[in-house]
Amino acid sequence: MLYRVIDADELPALVEAFMRDYEVIASVRSGKSFAFETVHSFDEIVLDYPTTLTSLKKYLLPPRETLFEYDMEDGVTDYVLQVRPRVLFGAHACDINAMNNLDLVFDDKRYPDPYYEAHRRATMIVGIGCIPSDSCFCHLLDSGEVRSGYDLFLADIGGRYLVSIGSVEGANILEAACNPREATDADRRAFREYTRRRQQAFNPDIPSVQEIPMLMDAFHSDDFWEELGSRCLNCTACASVCPTCYCFDICDVLDPNAQTGRRERVWDACTSPQFALVTGGHNFRSGTRERVRHRMYHKLNGFNSKYGRYLCVGCGRCVHACKTDISPIKVLEFFERKGAEDAE
């Protein structure tokens, strides 16, 4: 990996360089919180933001997307996806890891998704280091650091940024817009200090649990899931804000003339009561216990067994979105209690 250092006052020039050829999407203030939106000036961007309300997933996997159009007389017309080149500027490590997880699903070399691929190819990613909030637990799920999936990654080391360069295109834009220099010993010491400060900022009350996938299997039938699931409101807010939930439904939308229409892909959620309902009326997960357990199992075990990494990236968005206090943190706390009981 190639590293360079730029001064903090060079960032506006970097953003302006991207704006010449790309749509720039970055974190902006949204009421009392923050959200990713298209920006037109560096002054709109907030770089030291806590976790945003929603994730960057919508720019790779839109909530509603046309797959093809059809006409009762002329048949099916392939839908040509027009994606404007864009830059996701200021993505946190957890969100970049989340997009890397989505790549494993939709950019599978055997069965690539052409719609997802079109968005991904048109997207550059500039990451930025962050100081975690109380609900962040990315470090417990190996998502606190990111090693790939970005073009540039910035770490604030006090009046300047250590830049990790992840692509040739990113390097070229950095070189053209700024005056990058090689890191000095002082820069490296500042980066180590930033790393220590970030690590110390994680909430110590969120338990660090070993062998989470094994524990998910061991306690698959525990009454804990009944208690946790009984609180679920089936609102699917958790999936809406999650950066790695990728379930979708396919809908045919007929125009008012009853002659033309389109097939669309829309977000779905495994916590929806109808998600596992099949023809004939059988529902494989009819209760909230089964649905909540299934969601947690996929996040903390199922995806890991196939791809070797957790699907949950510990961003903490679901912690705030759920009105009944259901989140992976509660699962970690349950495992910690079980470990304490066994030790007695």
C-alpha positions in Angstrom: 0.0 0.0 0.0 1.3 3.5 -0.9 1.0 6.3 1.7 1.3 10.0 1.2 0.7 13.1 3.4 -1.3 16.2 2.4 -2.1 19.3 4.4 -5.6 19.8 5.7 -6.0 23.0 3.7 -5.6 21.0 0.5 -8.8 19.1 0.9 -11.0 21.7 -0.8 -8.9 21.4 -3.9 -9.2 17.6 -3.8 -13.0 17.8 -3.6 -13.1 20.4 -6.4 -10.9 18.1 -8.6 -13.5 15.3 -8.1 -16.4 17.7 -8.8 -15.1 18.4 -12.3 -15.9 14.9 -13.5 -17.9 13.3 -10.8 -21.0 13.7 -8.7 -19.7 14.0 -5.1 -21.7 12.5 -2.3 -20.6 13.2 1.2 -21.9 13.6 4.8 -23.9 16.7 5.4 -25.9 17.9 8.4 -29.5 16.7 8.3 -31.5 18.1 11.2 -29.9 16.9 14.4 -28.1 14.1 12.6 -26.1 13.6 9.4 -26.8 12.0 6.0 -25.0 11.2 2.7 -26.2 13.6 0.0 -24.9 15.1 -3.2 -22.8 18.2 -2.5 -21.8 21.1 -4.7 -19.2 22.8 -2.4 -16.6 21.6 0.1 -18.2 23.9 2.7 -21.3 21.6 2.7 -19.3 18.6 3.8 -18.9 17.5 7.5 -15.9 15.2 7.8 -15.9 14.6 11.6 -19.4 13.3 11.6 -20.7 10.4 13.8 -22.4 7.5 12.0 -25.0 8.8 9.6 -28.7 7.8 9.9 -28.6 5.7 6.7 -25.8 4.1 4.8 -24.2 4.4 1.4 -25.8 1.1 0.3 -28.5 3.0 -1.6 -25.9 4.2 -4.1 -25.0 0.7 -5.1 -28.3 -1.1 -4.4 -31.1 1.5 -4.8 -34.3 1.0 -2.8 -36.2 0.7 -6.0 -34.6 -0.1 -9.4 -36.0 -0.9 -12.8 -34.7 -4.2 -14.3 -36.5 -4.1 -17.6 -39.5 -2.7 -19.3 -42.2 -4.5 -21.2 -45.0 -3.8 -23.7 -47.9 -6.2 -24.4 -47.4 -5.8 -28.1 -43.6 -5.3 -28.5 -42.4 -7.6 -25.7 -39.5 -7.0 -23.3 -37.0 -4.1 -23.6 -33.7 -4.4 -21.8 -33.3 -1.5 -19.4 -30.2 0.5 -20.0 -28.9 1.8 -16.7 -27.4 5.3 -16.9 -25.2 5.9 -13.9 -23.4 9.2 -13.5 -19.8 8.7 -12.3 -19.6 9.6 -8.6 -17.4 9.8 -5.6 -18.5 8.6 -2.1 -16.4 11.1 -0.2 -15.7 10.5 3.5 -16.9 7.0 4.0 -16.1 5.4 7.3 -14.2 2.1 7.5 -17.4 0.2 8.5 -19.3 1.5 5.5 -16.4 0.5 3.1 -16.3 -3.0 4.6 -20.1 -3.1 4.2 -19.7 -2.4 0.5 -17.0 -5.0 0.2 -19.5 -7.5 1.7 -22.1 -6.5 -0.9 -19.5 -7.1 -3.6 -19.1 -10.7 -2.4 -22.8 -11.2 -3.1 -23.6 -9.1 -6.2 -20.2 -9.1 -7.9 -19.8 -12.9 -7.8 -17.7 -13.9 -10.8 -20.0 -16.8 -11.5 -23.3 -14.9 -11.4 -22.5 -11.2 -11.5 -25.4 -8.7 -11.1 -25.2 -6.3 -14.1 -27.2 -3.6 -12.3 -25.0 -3.6 -9.2 -21.9 -3.8 -11.4 -22.9 -0.7 -13.3 -23.2 1.3 -10.0 -19.9 -0.1 -8.6 -17.9 0.6 -11.8 -19.1 4.2 -11.8 -18.3 4.8 -8.1 -15.0 5.9 -6.5 -14.6 5.8 -2.8 -12.7 8.2 -0.6 -12.7 7.0 3.0 -11.9 8.8 6.2 -10.9 7.7 9.7 -13.3 8.4 12.5 -13.7 8.4 16.3 -16.3 5.9 17.3 -19.6 6.8 19.1 -21.1 4.9 22.0 -23.0 2.6 19.7 -20.1 1.6 17.5 -18.6 -1.9 17.8 -16.9 -2.4 14.4 -13.7 -3.3 16.1 -15.3 -6.4 17.6 -16.4 -7.7 14.2 -13.1 -7.0 12.3 -14.5 -4.0 10.5 -12.8 -1.2 12.4 -10.1 -1.1 9.7 -10.3 -1.4 6.0 -7.6 -2.8 3.7 -9.3 -2.7 0.3 -12.3 -1.4 -1.5 -11.3 2.3 -1.6 -9.5 4.7 -3.9 -8.2 6.9 -1.2 -8.4 6.7 2.6 -7.7 9.8 4.8 -6.6 9.7 8.4 -6.5 13.0 10.3 -3.2 13.3 12.0 -3.5 17.0 13.1 -3.5 19.7 10.5 -2.7 17.1 7.8 -3.9 13.8 6.5 -2.1 10.5 6.0 -3.5 9.2 2.7 -3.6 5.5 1.9 -3.8 5.2 -1.9 -5.8 2.2 -3.2 -6.1 2.8 -6.9 -4.2 4.4 -9.8 -7.1 6.7 -10.6 -7.2 7.9 -7.0 -3.5 8.5 -7.0 -3.7 10.5 -10.2 -6.4 12.8 -8.9 -4.6 13.3 -5.6 -1.4 14.1 -7.5 -3.1 16.6 -9.8 -5.1 18.4 -7.0 -2.6 18.4 -4.1 1.0 18.3 -3.3 1.4 14.9 -1.6 4.6 14.1 0.1 6.2 11.0 1.7 5.4 10.4 5.3 8.0 11.5 7.9 8.8 9.9 11.2 6.7 12.7 12.8 3.8 11.8 10.5 4.0 8.1 11.5 4.1 9.0 15.2 1.1 11.2 14.8 -0.8 8.3 13.0 0.1 5.9 15.8 -1.3 8.4 18.4 -4.5 8.8 16.3 -4.8 5.0 16.2 -4.5 4.7 20.0 -6.9 7.5 20.6 -9.5 5.9 18.3 -9.1 2.5 19.9 -9.6 4.0 23.4 -12.8 5.7 22.3 -14.8 2.5 21.8 -17.5 1.9 24.4 -16.0 -0.6 26.9 -19.5 -1.6 28.0 -20.1 -3.5 24.7 -18.7 -6.9 25.4 -15.9 -8.5 23.3 -17.0 -12.1 22.7 -14.9 -14.8 21.1 -16.2 -17.5 18.8 -19.5 -15.7 18.0 -20.4 -18.1 15.2 -20.0 -21.2 17.4 -22.1 -19.5 20.1 -24.9 -18.7 17.6 -25.1 -22.5 16.9 -24.8 -23.5 20.6 -27.6 -21.3 21.8 -29.8 -21.5 18.7 -32.8 -22.9 20.8 -32.3 -20.7 23.8 -35.3 -18.9 25.3 -33.4 -15.7 24.8 -34.7 -15.6 21.2 -38.3 -15.7 22.4 -37.7 -12.7 24.6 -35.8 -10.8 22.0 -38.2 -11.6 19.2 -41.3 -10.8 21.3 -40.3 -7.2 21.2 -40.0 -6.9 17.4 -42.6 -4.6 15.8 -42.0 -6.0 12.3 -41.3 -2.4 11.2 -38.1 -3.4 9.2 -36.3 -0.2 10.2 -33.2 -2.3 11.0 -32.9 -3.5 7.4 -33.6 0.0 6.0 -30.7 1.5 7.8 -28.3 -1.5 7.7 -25.4 -1.1 5.2 -25.3 -4.9 4.5 -28.9 -6.0 4.4 -29.4 -7.0 0.7 -32.7 -8.9 0.5 -34.9 -7.8 -2.2 -38.3 -8.5 -3.8 -39.3 -8.5 -7.5 -42.4 -6.5 -8.5 -44.2 -6.1 -11.8 -45.6 -2.5 -12.1 -48.3 -2.2 -14.8 -48.9 1.3 -16.2 -52.5 2.8 -16.1 -52.9 1.9 -19.8 -52.6 -1.8 -18.9 -50.3 -2.2 -21.9 -46.9 -1.3 -20.7 -45.0 -1.7 -17.5 -41.7 -2.6 -15.9 -40.2 -5.1 -13.5 -38.5 -3.6 -10.5 -36.3 -4.7 -7.7 -37.2 -3.3 -4.3 -35.6 -3.7 -0.9 -37.1 -6.4 1.3 -36.3 -7.6 4.9 -36.2 -11.0 6.5 -38.0 -9.5 9.5 -41.0 -8.8 7.4 -43.9 -11.3 8.3 -44.4 -12.1 4.6 -40.7 -12.7 3.8 -40.7 -16.5 4.2 -44.3 -17.0 3.0 -44.5 -19.4 0.0 -47.2 -20.6 -2.4 -49.7 -22.7 -0.5 -49.7 -20.4 2.5 -46.9 -21.9 4.5 -44.6 -19.5 6.3 -41.2 -20.9 7.2 -40.7 -18.2 9.8 -44.1 -17.2 10.9 -43.1 -15.9 14.3 -41.0 -12.9 15.4 -38.7 -15.3 17.4 -37.7 -17.1 14.2 -37.4 -13.9 12.1 -35.2 -12.0 14.6 -33.1 -15.1 15.2 -32.6 -15.7 11.5 -31.5 -12.1 10.9 -28.9 -12.3 13.7 -27.8 -15.7 12.6 -27.1 -14.5 9.1 -25.2 -11.4 10.3 -23.1 -13.3 12.8 -22.7 -16.8 11.5 -24.3 -17.7 8.1 -22.5 -15.2 6.0 -19.3 -15.9 7.9 -19.5 -19.6 7.1 -19.7 -18.9 3.4 -17.4 -15.9 3.0 -15.2 -16.0 6.1 -16.3 -12.6 7.5 -19.2 -11.2 9.5 -22.0 -9.6 7.5 -22.6 -7.2 10.4 -20.0 -4.4 10.4 -20.8 -3.0 13.8 -21.8 0.5 12.6 -24.6 0.7 15.3 -27.3 2.2 13.0 -29.8 -0.5 14.0 -29.1 0.4 17.7 -30.7 3.8 17.1 -33.3 2.7 14.5 -34.9 -0.1 16.6 -37.5 1.3 19.0 -37.6 -1.8 21.1 -33.8 -2.2 21.7 -33.1 -5.2 19.4 -29.5 -5.2 18.0 -26.5 -7.4 17.7 -25.2 -5.7 20.9 -28.0 -7.5 22.8 -26.8 -10.8 21.4 -23.2 -10.1 22.5 -24.5 -9.2 26.0 -26.4 -12.5 26.1 -23.3 -14.5 25.2 -21.4 -12.6 27.9 -24.0 -13.5 30.5 -24.0 -17.1 29.4 -20.2 -17.2 29.8 -20.4 -15.7 33.3 -23.0 -18.3 34.3 -20.8 -21.1 33.0 -17.9 -19.7 35.0 -19.8 -19.8 38.3 
